[in-house]
Amino acid sequence: MMHKQWVSVLLRTLMVLTLGAAASGCSTIEGAGKDIEKAGEAIRDAARSASH
């Protein structure tokens, strides 16, 4: 149970940080797309790390 809670907190933190970076760093649609893609990759990597 603690493992699931830790993963949940980690994913939420990553999403908040990514959204903050995206909001402050992208001024075009292309930039927003790249930021969203990077956020997805970070979440995917965190999920893979947590499942091993």
C-alpha positions as CSV (number, residue, x, y, z in Angstrom):
1,M,0.0,0.0,0.0
2,M,2.8,2.4,0.8
3,H,4.4,1.7,-2.6
4,K,1.2,2.8,-4.4
5,Q,1.0,6.0,-2.3
6,W,4.6,6.8,-3.0
7,V,4.1,6.3,-6.8
8,S,0.9,8.5,-6.6
9,V,2.8,11.3,-4.9
10,L,5.7,11.0,-7.3
11,L,3.4,11.2,-10.4
12,R,1.5,14.1,-9.0
13,T,4.7,16.0,-8.2
14,L,6.0,15.4,-11.7
15,M,2.8,16.6,-13.3
16,V,2.8,19.8,-11.3
17,L,6.4,20.5,-12.0
18,T,5.9,19.8,-15.7
19,L,2.8,21.9,-16.0
20,G,4.6,24.8,-14.3
21,A,7.5,24.5,-16.7
22,A,5.2,24.3,-19.6
23,A,3.2,27.3,-18.6
24,S,6.3,29.4,-18.1
25,G,8.4,28.1,-21.0
26,C,6.1,27.7,-24.1
27,S,4.9,30.6,-26.1
28,T,3.8,28.7,-29.2
29,I,1.6,25.7,-30.0
30,E,4.7,23.8,-31.1
31,G,6.5,24.6,-27.8
32,A,3.4,23.5,-25.9
33,G,3.3,20.2,-27.8
34,K,7.0,19.5,-27.0
35,D,6.4,20.3,-23.3
36,I,3.4,18.0,-23.1
37,E,5.4,15.2,-24.9
38,K,8.3,15.6,-22.3
39,A,5.8,15.5,-19.5
40,G,4.3,12.2,-20.9
41,E,7.8,10.8,-21.2
42,A,8.6,11.7,-17.6
43,I,5.4,10.1,-16.3
44,R,6.0,7.0,-18.4
45,D,9.5,6.7,-17.1
46,A,8.4,7.2,-13.5
47,A,5.7,4.5,-13.9
48,R,8.2,2.1,-15.4
49,S,10.7,2.7,-12.5
50,A,8.0,2.2,-9.9
51,S,6.8,-1.1,-11.4
52,H,10.2,-2.7,-11.3
